[in-house]
Amino acid sequence: MRPSNLFSKCINACFVLTFLANPTSSYFIITEPAAGRQWVNGATNLVTWEKGVLDGIYGFDIEMARMSQDGLMKLARNVPSASNAINIQLQDVPAGDDYFLIFINSTHGVMYASSSRFTILAASSTPTSPAPSPDAKVSTVAVSGGPNPTAQFATTFPAIASAAAVRWEVGMEHLAGLLSVTIGVVFGATWTLLW
């Protein structure tokens, strides 16, 4: 085997080991409303989610949209992600079977998750399947009317402290990645100087 081939294979192996040593734990799933869920005007409905612990998302904005119409309904700004639930109270929201929720950072335009499609029924209607009961321990956001591009968020939560001021701790996976890169650099430099 030629020395240049061996060198490139060693460098490639170091890069692969570096990426494998750095685990990722980010996911964001809206669990409620589930697909086909029916919400009723005048009622309070539960929204729940699951997310990764180490993803760096401490808060997000909730918006509601329809597939058949343009425009967004801005429900809540700066929702604390640690609560894992929020109640939405509907008042005079147009009925339709094509609604979905968007969890987004509206400042940067980064979308974290979107819900399954669900239905909003008129106030006098009865849903065909029971929905989860609202959670009395979490905040409730009251929403009324349809999409309005000039409307502000229905509710704005206080600012959330991020982990920016917290001391960053180096885990074993980071040390393993750094060590593999260092070994690769030293090996490459030695190889270059000796050949």
C-alpha positions in Angstrom: 0.0 0.0 0.0 1.3 3.4 -0.9 2.0 5.8 1.9 -0.3 8.5 0.5 -3.2 6.0 0.4 -2.5 4.9 4.0 -2.4 8.6 5.1 -5.7 9.5 3.5 -7.4 6.4 5.0 -6.1 7.3 8.4 -7.4 10.9 8.1 -10.8 9.7 6.9 -11.0 7.3 9.8 -10.2 10.1 12.2 -13.0 12.3 10.7 -15.5 9.4 10.9 -14.6 8.7 14.6 -14.9 12.4 15.4 -18.5 12.5 14.0 -19.5 9.2 15.6 -18.2 10.3 19.0 -20.5 13.4 19.1 -24.1 12.1 19.9 -27.2 14.0 18.9 -30.3 14.1 21.1 -32.7 16.4 19.3 -36.2 15.7 18.5 -39.5 17.6 18.8 -42.8 15.9 18.4 -46.3 17.4 18.9 -48.3 14.5 20.5 -51.6 16.3 20.8 -53.6 17.3 18.8 -53.4 13.8 17.3 -54.3 13.1 13.7 -58.1 13.5 13.2 -58.6 15.1 16.6 -61.7 17.4 16.8 -61.7 20.6 18.8 -64.9 22.5 19.5 -65.3 26.3 19.6 -66.0 27.5 23.2 -64.0 24.6 24.7 -60.5 24.4 26.1 -58.2 21.9 24.3 -54.9 20.4 25.3 -51.7 20.7 23.3 -48.8 18.4 24.4 -45.3 17.7 23.0 -42.2 15.7 23.7 -38.7 17.0 23.0 -35.0 16.3 23.4 -33.4 17.3 26.6 -30.1 18.6 25.2 -31.4 20.3 22.1 -31.0 23.9 23.4 -34.6 24.9 22.8 -35.9 26.6 25.9 -38.9 28.4 24.4 -40.8 28.6 21.1 -43.8 30.3 19.5 -47.1 28.5 18.6 -48.9 29.4 15.5 -52.0 27.8 13.9 -52.6 27.5 10.1 -55.0 26.0 7.7 -54.1 24.1 4.5 -56.9 25.7 2.5 -56.3 29.3 3.4 -53.4 31.7 3.6 -52.5 33.3 6.9 -51.5 32.3 10.4 -53.1 32.7 13.8 -50.5 33.6 16.3 -51.4 31.8 19.5 -48.5 32.1 22.0 -45.1 33.6 22.0 -42.1 32.4 24.1 -43.8 29.2 25.4 -41.5 27.5 27.9 -40.6 24.1 26.3 -40.1 22.4 29.7 -43.9 22.6 30.5 -44.6 20.0 27.8 -48.3 21.2 27.6 -50.5 24.2 27.1 -54.3 24.7 26.9 -55.9 26.5 23.9 -59.4 27.9 24.4 -61.2 28.6 21.1 -63.6 31.4 20.7 -65.3 32.0 17.3 -62.5 30.4 15.3 -63.8 29.4 11.8 -64.7 25.7 11.5 -62.6 23.6 9.2 -61.0 20.2 8.9 -57.5 21.3 7.8 -55.9 23.0 10.8 -52.4 22.3 12.1 -50.1 23.8 14.7 -46.6 25.1 14.1 -43.9 25.3 16.8 -41.5 27.9 15.6 -38.9 30.4 16.6 -40.5 33.3 14.7 -37.5 35.6 15.4 -35.2 33.4 13.3 -37.8 31.6 11.3 -36.7 28.1 12.5 -39.6 25.6 12.6 -39.2 23.0 15.3 -42.3 20.9 14.7 -45.7 20.8 13.1 -48.8 18.9 14.4 -51.0 16.4 12.6 -54.0 17.8 10.8 -57.0 18.3 13.1 -60.6 19.7 12.9 -62.2 22.7 14.6 -66.0 22.3 14.9 -68.7 24.9 15.5 -69.7 25.6 19.1 -72.9 23.6 18.8 -71.2 20.5 17.5 -70.3 17.3 19.3 -67.0 15.6 18.6 -67.1 11.9 17.4 -64.3 10.9 19.7 -63.4 12.3 23.2 -60.4 14.6 23.4 -57.9 14.6 26.3 -59.0 16.9 29.2 -57.3 20.2 29.7 -54.5 20.3 32.2 -55.2 22.6 35.1 -51.5 22.9 36.0 -50.5 24.6 32.7 -51.3 28.0 31.1 -54.4 28.6 29.0 -54.3 30.7 25.9 -57.6 32.2 24.6 -57.8 32.5 20.8 -60.6 34.2 18.8 -61.3 34.9 15.1 -59.5 33.7 12.0 -56.1 34.4 10.5 -55.0 38.1 10.7 -51.6 39.1 9.4 -51.4 42.2 11.5 -52.5 40.6 14.8 -50.1 40.1 17.7 -49.7 36.9 19.6 -52.7 36.1 21.8 -50.4 35.5 24.7 -46.7 36.4 25.3 -44.9 34.5 28.1 -42.0 36.2 30.0 -38.5 35.8 28.8 -36.8 32.5 29.4 -33.3 32.2 30.7 -31.1 30.1 28.4 -28.1 28.1 29.3 -25.8 30.7 27.8 -24.4 31.8 31.2 -24.1 28.2 32.5 -20.6 26.7 32.4 -20.2 24.3 29.6 -19.1 20.9 30.7 -17.0 18.7 28.4 -18.3 15.1 28.2 -16.4 12.0 27.3 -17.8 12.0 23.8 -16.2 15.5 23.2 -12.9 14.4 24.6 -12.9 11.3 22.4 -13.5 13.4 19.3 -10.8 15.9 20.3 -8.4 13.1 21.0 -9.0 11.4 17.6 -8.5 14.7 15.7 -5.3 15.4 17.7 -3.9 11.9 17.0 -4.8 12.4 13.3 -3.0 15.7 13.1 0.1 14.5 14.9 0.2 11.3 12.7 -0.3 13.4 9.6 2.4 15.8 10.5 4.8 13.0 11.4 4.1 11.2 8.2 4.7 14.4 6.2 8.0 15.1 7.9 9.4 11.6 7.7 8.4 10.9 4.0 
